[in-house]
Amino acid sequence: MSPETDHHFSMSEGVSASLFIGRDPAHNQVVIQHPDMSRKHAVIQRRGADLYLTDLNSTHGTYVDGVPVKGTVRLNPPQWIQFKGGNFFFDGTRLMNQQMETVGVLADATGVVSSLSPSSAQAPPLTAALLAPLKMKGWPRWLLGSLLTSIPVIEVFTLGYRYGLYRQGMAHQWALPKWEDWGSLFLKGLQLLLIRIVYYLLPSAVAIFFFAATYRKDISAGLLYTMLITTGLAYLLASFLVPMAVAGCVHTGTMKAAFRLPEILRNIGRAGTSYLLVFLLVFCLLPLNMLLVGIPYVGYPLGIILLFYVHMVAALLYGAVYRNMQATGA
């Protein structure tokens, strides 16, 4: 028997699709049999081009990315929706459990799936990502990020902003997010900073040993070149792994996913040439950035602006590649 529809919510103004969540099979499309779930717990709705989550006065509450929901909140998928009965990932169309199995799909009364708008879902990822910072609402956010990037320590906020860009790419939303909720930006930035530190720790140790041996001049020419090549390859490998590690962290909402090396390698293999092409694009743009920095007077600010642009585009593209990899299940 199909779930009954609560007309108070599904037929409210502008609602084109609803996904009800709760313990009662008679009233919900997603049934979670857990004692802490209410009979009618929450509902996801599409109103126009926007998505909303409403907590239906549940006993034990509803959370979005760990933040408690009071009444109705606007969703910006992909996001984690949490109940005492479990954690679920919402990508804008599908609600999935922690094993990435679909448990519910946002659909209208006729069963038609309500997905991301065609303009955002079908936009060519490369072109859309490259143009995102150049849009009217994009370039002020781009310049603010460039300014923060040039300030030591404060740069952690830009890492948190890139966390949000990964999520935008996963949702195929080709627009720069607002600079807001600075506390969250700082915490997310610290997560990304820790991931980078861990992955670059070994290459950095090799580099320090290399320079120390060179300084003492107690190393042969052959070993010198070997260590130089080894150091370069170690940094290159770390740079290749970090984006997928970050994408795993953003997707699951947990730091543990960033250090599951076998899973990261499997995901890179599943993403295939798409992941490699984004990596090569970023790798080829960085030398241009170094050339700009060498220009007297104007080189440094121009280099910072280009660098942040590259990071933004890369985050959007890596997020899109990760989402496509998950969707195809290749």
Summary of the structure (lengths in Angstrom):
residues: 330
radius of gyration: 22.8
end to end distance: 33.4
largest distance: 80.5
contacts: 1021
relative contact order: 0.09
helix: 54%
strand: 15%
